[in-house]
């Protein structure tokens, strides 16, 4: 899974031809660490159809502020450079799939 930064967010997420699920996470966040292997599996499952990237919220404050992220983890779905959905907190695999599938079908 690709790690993005304030400097690469526009290119890697907003400029992506594929829908992108962004995991706003932090090192100190236990739910973020539990969610990470699930996101790795989903990244492999959706390869070529959608991307999943991570951004460390503590070291990338500009992007965190720009999207109003206040809790970790926050999972934001982007399509065509636009934010199309956002959920706060760790979610089950089925809910994450639904969030990604929603961006693929609309």
Secondary structure, 3 states (H helix, E strand, C coil): CEEECCCCHHHHHHCCCCEEEEEEECCCCHHHHHHHHHHHHHHHHCCCCEEEEEEECCCCHHHHHHCCCCCCCEEEEEECCEEEEEEECCCCHHHHHHHHHHHHHC
